[in-house]
Amino acid sequence: MILNTKYSTALLILLAAQTMFSQKKDENIGTEVVNVVKPYTPTISDAFKLKETPKMDDEDNEKKEEIKYNIFSFPVASTFTPSKGRAAGVDKKKSEQLYPNFATFGVGNYGTILGELYVTREVGDNSYISGMLRHLSSEGGVKNIFLDDDYRDSSLDLTYGYNVQNLSWKVDAGYQNQSYNWYGLPKEFAASLSPEAVGVIVHSINPQHTYHNFNVGSVVELNESIFNRVEVKYNRFWDSYKSEENRLIVKPKISFDINDLQIQSNFVVDYVGGSFNKPHYDFTPANYGFANIGIQPSFSLVRNDWSFNIGASAFYSMDLENDKSSFYIYPNVTASIDVVGDLMVFYAGAEGGLQQNSYRDFTNVNPYMSPEFGVAPTDRQYDFFAGLKGKLASSVGYNIRASYTNERNKAFFKSNDYNEQSELPNYAFGNSFGIAYGNLRTISFYGELKADFTDKVSAGINGSFSDYGVDGVAEAWNMPAIKIGANLEVAITDKISAGTDLFFTGERKDIQQFSSLVGETGVRTLESYFDANIHVNYKFSDRLNFFLRGNNLANKNYEKWLDYPVQGLQGVIGASYKFDF
């Protein structure tokens, strides 16, 4: 028969329970046959969904009545007036009036007098004239020397300029008068002489000598032309020993752009010629003349993070006195790339050139030159360099550089020999300098750090370290291997400011021969020296300033040149006045 589903399920459950219960009583339950008429197939009844929609009697769902609004307006008399807005007041600093002219005067120990006067005035709408008068002198006073050491340096420069939209040009003219003394007698001067002989020789020496320099020149600039600059300068130089020199420099320049490429070329014509009237030392020639003609083409390209300049220099040099000529080619390549924005910029290059030497240029470096030595150009074959520059912080900048330079016919300052012959010129007692030429190879490292801590405090430090290799001379005479400088500027108040400059120069070598020592040649080592300078300024008004300057604060009579000790502690006090016409 067929069992109902509910009863079949219950019967099966009861049978299973009885079987389990029976096993607990008697584990040997025997066997039994069960016949299944139909397998169990359960079914699920259909679910009935709610089809009636419930009725909602909530009053909130009743239809809302439409409400109409009317506004009744009428004018109202009012006496209220709103105040107008006004920006908050700001303390405006009074702008300082600028004065184009000034005069400076100061006095100090050692009988020092300094003065400067600068005036300028507009002539018409596009022209101006200006003039600068300078003077610096001292009565001397270096200790333990036999000869006078006073000096004087005065100059006058005049300028006329003209400026319009696309053209500017100016004409310069100037004259300079310098007076120095060859006071640097060798330390051994009195060693082999009696006091009477020393007195006689010292009395016979007139160490004073004078330099004169006159120059005239012009610069023309054209803003919208490929010939955008021409510079011409003539210089006439002579001394109290009738030595004379003439120099003419002409420098045209062309420049134009092709797309992003800038192309330019500099031309150089540089002539120098002169003569020494009283040759005493053995050198050739007494007269000299060189004309150097050069061209320096280059093109440059600048992008956002890199730039380069590729060019070369070619010079044709003529030795007019000896009827010789030479041709030189030099590299002129530079490049830079921003490694980390403006924080780190890598740069490198190779440069060279023909350097025209002159009597005038040598005396600007060393005023104790004898009026007789050889003058010739220096062949600066190449200067390979590479470095990094950028910022360590927003107000701190740096620059480090390494270079290797090779120069032929390099000019070295060298002390002249001393002998005891009779009727010697005033500069022939070992108390003057000449020029020795040789080849120089230099490996140098340079570092610089500048910081503007605030708008009132700034500082900087720099140093160079060099290693020299020479041919044709025994040493790199009078060239220091170490040079370090530092400066600090502080605005203490709105009226008081101060600053300091520090210099350190390493050892140098010079050489001097003495006939009194049986021709023995002595190489001298000049000691390194440290020089500290300070200046203080007080602003009394917009027009009047007072200043105090101190030099060689360490009060050391160090030798900048062989047997030429400098003045000790030097102080100058003075004032500067600005004015207008």
Buried (B, 14 or more C-beta within 10 A) or exposed (E): EEBEEEEBEEEEEEEEEEEEEEEEEEEEEEEEEEEEEEEEEEEEEEEEEEEEEEEEEEEEEEEEEEEEEEEEEEEEEEEEEEEEEEEEEEEEEEEEEEEBBBBBBBEBBBEBBBBBBBBBEEEEEEBBBBBBBBBBBBBBBBEEBBBBBBBBBBBBBBBBBBEEEEBBBBBBBBBBBBBBBBBBBBEBBBEEBEEEEBEEBBEEBEBBBEBBBEBBBBBBBBEEEEEBBBBBBBBBBBBEBEBBBBBBBBBBBBBEEEEEEBBBBBBBBBBBBBBBEEBBBEBEBBEBBBBBBBEBBBBBBEEEEEBBBBBBBBBBBBBBBEEEEEEBEBBBBBBBBBEEEEEBBBBBBBBBBBBBBBBBBBBEEBBBBBBBBBBBBBBBBBBBBBBBBBBEEEBBBBBBBBBBBBBBBBBBBBBBBBBBEEEBBBBBBBBBBBBBBBBBBBEBBBBBBBBBEEEEBBBBBBBBBBEBEBEEBEBBBBBBBEBBBBBBBBBEEEEEBBBBBBBBBBEBBBBBBBEBEEEEEEEBEBEBBBBBBBBBBBBEEEBEBBBBBBBBBEEBBBBBBBBBBBBBEBBBEBBBBBEEE
